[in-house]
Amino acid sequence: MDRIYFVDNPWPNGHPIINFEWSAHFKYKEGDELAGKVGLYFDFHLETADYYKEDDENEDDDNDEAVSDWKSKIVWNNYHSCTLSSTEWDNKGFLVGSDKAPFNPETLDGKEFRIDFLSKDEQEDLDLDLTAFDVYLLGHDAAAFHTIKFTKIEGSTYQIDWKGKLALAYVADYEFRYDFHTFISSVSFKGITIPDELTDDKAYELLERFISKPSLFEMQNDNGKRQFVLK
């Protein structure tokens, strides 16, 4: 089972990941166009087991009342588990294909993306609506400074090496002082979600607009839920 590590939290061996999904969606609406955000976006959704899942029942919790929230098992256990996602609360994600640089699936192997490397001003005036991922960690916190590398195994199955930084925004601490790292050993691309509002023709237009080799994809319809999947 893959794991995620929050550096210097009370569990140096990390936490089991019980769900990880990799998909994509198009941004294409007028507001996205005006904001310069149209394109193909990758999505990740990660869920952990309860923080305390692997604890010994006889193990003592924190004895030092002065320990910081980050190092306190009691504090972590109050929030149960982590969800790190671009889809759970909103359609966010990170741009992989645009009008100027359409996405080419054949060049994904070995590719590394750097996402939300915020300037000092952007950190001081943090707008969580603009970051690629939301996170529930010790409350609804913030994630940025992501480095994500893809390594192909076979077909549409890849390993994903993901590092990033966290800020405890839930308690109004917006400094990205905490590191996380996960290595997803094997995950298959689920496909590009097609919303109900799009006709098939319009969906194919977007595929041809933002992907350099649209012939690598085909539309799949599962009980009315459509998506483009790799052939």
Secondary structure in CASP SS format (residue, H / E / C, confidence):
PFRMAT SS
TARGET T0000
AUTHOR 0000-0000-0000
METHOD secondary structure of the structure
MODEL  1
M C 1.00
D C 1.00
R E 1.00
I E 1.00
Y E 1.00
F E 1.00
V C 1.00
D C 1.00
N C 1.00
P C 1.00
W C 1.00
P C 1.00
N C 1.00
G C 1.00
H E 1.00
P E 1.00
I E 1.00
I E 1.00
N E 1.00
F E 1.00
E E 1.00
W E 1.00
S E 1.00
A E 1.00
H E 1.00
F E 1.00
K E 1.00
Y C 1.00
K C 1.00
E H 1.00
G H 1.00
D H 1.00
E H 1.00
L H 1.00
A C 1.00
G C 1.00
K C 1.00
V C 1.00
G E 1.00
L E 1.00
Y E 1.00
F E 1.00
D E 1.00
F E 1.00
H E 1.00
L E 1.00
E E 1.00
T E 1.00
A C 1.00
D C 1.00
Y C 1.00
Y C 1.00
K C 1.00
E C 1.00
D C 1.00
D C 1.00
E C 1.00
N C 1.00
E C 1.00
D C 1.00
D C 1.00
D C 1.00
N C 1.00
D C 1.00
E C 1.00
A C 1.00
V C 1.00
S C 1.00
D H 1.00
W H 1.00
K H 1.00
S C 1.00
K H 1.00
I H 1.00
V H 1.00
W H 1.00
N H 1.00
N H 1.00
Y H 1.00
H C 1.00
S C 1.00
C C 1.00
T E 1.00
L E 1.00
S E 1.00
S C 1.00
T C 1.00
E C 1.00
W C 1.00
D C 1.00
N C 1.00
K C 1.00
G C 1.00
F E 1.00
L E 1.00
V E 1.00
G E 1.00
S C 1.00
D C 1.00
K C 1.00
A C 1.00
P C 1.00
F E 1.00
N C 1.00
P H 1.00
E H 1.00
T H 1.00
L C 1.00
D C 1.00
G C 1.00
K C 1.00
E E 1.00
F E 1.00
R E 1.00
I E 1.00
D C 1.00
F C 1.00
L C 1.00
S C 1.00
K H 1.00
D H 1.00
E H 1.00
Q H 1.00
E H 1.00
D C 1.00
L C 1.00
D C 1.00
L H 1.00
D H 1.00
L H 1.00
T C 1.00
A C 1.00
F C 1.00
D E 1.00
V E 1.00
Y E 1.00
L C 1.00
L C 1.00
G C 1.00
H E 1.00
D E 1.00
A E 1.00
A E 1.00
A E 1.00
F E 1.00
H E 1.00
T E 1.00
I E 1.00
K E 1.00
F E 1.00
T E 1.00
K E 1.00
I E 1.00
E E 1.00
G C 1.00
S C 1.00
T E 1.00
Y E 1.00
Q E 1.00
I E 1.00
D E 1.00
W E 1.00
K E 1.00
G E 1.00
K E 1.00
L E 1.00
A E 1.00
L C 1.00
A H 1.00
Y H 1.00
V H 1.00
A C 1.00
D C 1.00
Y C 1.00
E C 1.00
F C 1.00
R C 1.00
Y E 1.00
D E 1.00
F E 1.00
H E 1.00
T E 1.00
F E 1.00
I E 1.00
S E 1.00
S E 1.00
V E 1.00
S E 1.00
F C 1.00
K C 1.00
G C 1.00
I E 1.00
T E 1.00
I E 1.00
P C 1.00
D C 1.00
E C 1.00
L C 1.00
T C 1.00
D H 1.00
D H 1.00
K H 1.00
A H 1.00
Y H 1.00
E H 1.00
L H 1.00
L H 1.00
E H 1.00
R H 1.00
F H 1.00
I E 1.00
S C 1.00
K C 1.00
P H 1.00
S H 1.00
L H 1.00
F E 1.00
E E 1.00
M E 1.00
Q E 1.00
N E 1.00
D E 1.00
N C 1.00
G C 1.00
K E 1.00
R E 1.00
Q E 1.00
F E 1.00
V E 1.00
L E 1.00
K C 1.00
END
